[in-house]
């Protein structure tokens, strides 16, 4: 017995007992801490440590979810245990932002009839609103986007983007909103094709885009909310010019993005622009003050946006190439107000083969005009020959009615011109993903619609990011050499002291 007691009195036993005690204490602290953190709401628990911030939710989505006045249900038709953790984490984080969103998981293996009930496939989120009766679906393949093009080079398919927020926000906006806007994109003038990234953003805003050939159609359809012309290389015919002018005179909305073709080659389009207070300058614009790495034709314009046009514009960084400049002139009518929202610095030049003129040039502007649609119908009562007080009262009633109709029929026409189609060129937007080109463009589109905001959110890249030191400074030298050296020296000092003891 004494021998056993002596064993517990040794230095080794005491140290071992101390280590066991500390271990038990640490384990207890960890268990208690997990229990405490488990009670914290999930939106505060889930901290985004991913390099591309795939779980970070923008203010656009937060504002939409905060303003919900309808209950929205996410029905996830998938086996929860085998679902990608990124999708599960994002779903829970997204739903936690609003008490009006509920998430229900249905295992299609255990309940195969659910697929027929919702008329969809496995690994799909059904977003529905009972109050509006609208529903839509979001596939897992639309959230984690695969790059199939890499298969032809590597034989493997890799993940390229995470689009959880963009898809879910678009779906929620669709089921709770009754806004459906139709955009007609002109063809027949050598227009460029809209990049895929832009058509995706149009879809997320629930905008329907349809082609329109003005040579084949003598009028712009009544359901046209916006007429879009993207980088035409050929001019309008006289008849097409008349059709567009009449459309604007009735409160229509037109948006024009100029391409490489100059206004001298597009006289009819230039004539419409001049009517609305915009005249194109000769040549291409070079800006010696706001350019990309010394290339004067790669311009970072100055933005002067406000209201809906300024939504999610934080860095003020937009890149344009092959830009034509515009000068503001007196519009054809006093009722037209032209406002620039994008321009060069005062160190810009309009450069031609023979000349270069310094000045500040407008690169984007919107012209608005309030137009009234007069009721041309005539009442047969107007020819009545009755006289007296009753006739006078009738005349006053007709006058009041006429004023009311005039107010009700007043619309605002809007003509927006961006002098560089490169604003949405995929070679720029895909290369410089941190720029706000697409955001500015979508804001300009949405500003044509009353009560509609740009809620399209771009996907986040899943490409691998490497930590590289491009320019070794003092901080870099400290991290690479200083800290490791300090650790080695301190370790040696501790070892040497213990050895002497």
Secondary structure, 3 states (H helix, E strand, C coil): CHHHHHHHHCHHHHHHHHHHHHHHHHHHHHHHHHHHHHCCCHHHHCCCCCCCCCCCCCHHHHHHHHCCCCCEEEEEECCHHHCCHHHHHHHHHHHCCCCCEEEEEECCCCCCHHHHHHCCCCCEEEEEECCCCEEEEEEHHHHEEEEHHHHHHHCCCEEEEECHHHHHHHHHHHHHCCCCEEEEEEECCCCCCCCHHHHHHHHHCCEEEEEEECCCCCCCCCCCCEEEEECCCCCCCHHHHHHHHHHHHCCCEEEEECCCCCHHHCHHHHHHHHHCCEEEEEEEEEECCCEECCEEEEEECEECCCHHHHCCCCCCCCEEECCEEEEECCCCCCCEEEEEEEECCCCEEEECCCCEEEECCEEEEEEEEEEECCCCCCCHHHHCCCCCHHHHHHHHHHHHHHHHHHHHCEEEEEEEEECCHHHHCHHHHCCCCCCCHHHHHHHHHHCCCCCCCCCCCCCEECCCCCCCCCCCCHHHHHHHHHHHHHHHHHHHHHHHHHHHC
